[in-house]
Amino acid sequence: MNTPIALVLATLIIGGLVADTMIYGNEHLIFLGKEILDLIEWIAFWR
């Protein structure tokens, strides 16, 4: 992955998080963070 592609992906992800926070509030981000941590633990177990 080169730098321009990484910057575009990072911009899209941050923009999506900002839009989600503006529309729905912070509760979704807390849930998403907890679920991502659970997914990371599950993947690390199978590694």
N, C-alpha and C positions, 0 to 999 in steps of 0.2 A: 504494500500500500504506500503510495507516495503522499507527499505533504498536501497537495491540493485536495485530494480525495478525503484525507483525514480531517482537514479543516471543514469541508462541506458536511461530512457526517457529524462532526462535533457540533457544528452550528445547527443542524437539523435536530439533534437530540436535545440540545439546550433550549432551542426554540419550542420544541414540543413540551418540555417540562415547564417552561414559563407559561405557555398557553394553558396547560392543564391546571397550573396553580391559579392563574387568573380566573378561569372559568369555574373550577370545582373546589378550590381551596387546598390546604396543605394535607388534609387527611389521606388523600390518595397517594401522595408521595411517601408518607410514613408507611403505609401498607406495602407499597411497591418496594421500598427499601428493605423491609423485613422479609418479603418474599424473595428478593434477590439474594439476601444473605443465606436464607434456607437453601436456595438453589446452589449457591457456591459451596456450602457445606456438603450437599448431596453429591455434587460433582467431585469434590475432593475425596469423598469416601470411595467412589468407584475408580478413582485414579490409582 
